[in-house]
Amino acid sequence: MIACEIEAHCGHRRLKCRRLANGWTVSQAVAAAHQLVQDAGLPKVGLSDRSWKDWEAGVLPSPDYQDLLCRLFATNPVALGFAHDYSPQQPDPLWSGSASGATLPTGPELASRTSPDDGAEVAETKRRDAVKLAGLAMAAPAAAARILEQAAAEAMEFTRQAEATSLGSGTLDHLDLAVAEFNHAYSLKPPQAVFDAVLDYRRKVDRFLKADHTHRQERELRAFAGWLSELLAWLAHDLGNARTGLAFATDAFVQGRQAGHGQLCAWAMDAAASINLYEQRPAQAREAALKGLTEAPAEHPLTVRLHAQAARAAAADGDAEGFTTAFQAAEDAHQLLPPRSPGRFGMNVLPLADYALTSYPATSFIWLGQAEQARRHAEHALAVYEAAPAASRSPSREAIARIDLALAHAQLGDPEDAVALGHQALDSARVVDSVRHRAKDLTAFLTHRYPRHAAVEGLRERLATADAAARPTLPTTPSGA
């Protein structure tokens, strides 16, 4: 009777009604089945909670499992909803005995089946529908108490599943520390070594995402995946593989979206903007910068940097007016920054905004052909970088500032100083691809303007040697989902 009442009141499939009538959770039912197999000496089975839930959802078990379930509930496949029996049979003691047929209509079938000569059956159908709508209100007291008791057990099971995870207790803390250390190592260690280590961690996070975890843990894991991919984008750029860099920048943006982390999305687009600029794709660079601005917090140094990226992209496209407008927006945003700048993995990010305002104008004026303006800004940028404390100096930024200054001198008709500054840039402790790329711009200009100058040929040969020695083999796509 209990299983029948549950079916009538709740509309569950028969297998679930049987389980609830016995007062079992899914895990308890699975355990009871395994115990039956052991006690009866039956062949061992691989029954799991997932399989049982599939059956209760309507997936038909195999004949062997149907036999096991019939043994467990001491009944037949018809009573468990696995088959229909149209022959007369004795009523099942756990089901209503009022009908002689082996099958009982449920749900829409019950509501639609009426008898032309028995108005009481129509009334009974309507009563059952009303009971389903009213929930427990019209259930028998004993049945209602049993259902409520079972609901409490199921609620505990829901909670257990919501908290089910294969992550160790310190995994997320370890990832937080690792990402911070990788970001600190970015400017201090060879990019190839850092790339390999970061990619290894990115693959670990991908495995964590494919294993059991809670919803909260998934958001955190996706954020870590995004931060690692954002760093891999910069490292791939430093190593001269733009395709890999853009792939990881895209992955960082997607992971940030999945994690609901707008700032991460904005940082990813900052990387994409730079990579596109060095690939001579100013339109895509500007598009990435503007996309990042839609995600960046208004009073954040990243907003300053993204406006400056858009300005640099306009200059690369020969749009002097666009450069002026975007750079003014960057300066205005800088004025709105709070006294205390936010950090990123323990590092102050304000210098990144200051760098954009200091260095980007020099590069932009080079591209716009305004040599005197470029010289003035490059000298200022170089002075700022050289005056910085040793712990916060950036060799690659200093090198690029020297190349900007060299290009300004070359445009102003001073090839000797230009070549000297080019050699100083290549003497840097961190000659990454962006440095070599800008050095190529310098040697190309010098070769075109001063084709017979011996010193120019020497700088070009030195750059070719450095470039050939720095070409690693990188994967071309991120490993994350």
Beta strands, then each sheet from edge to edge (+ up, - down):
strand 1: 343-344
strand 2: 347-348
sheet 1: 1+ 2-
end
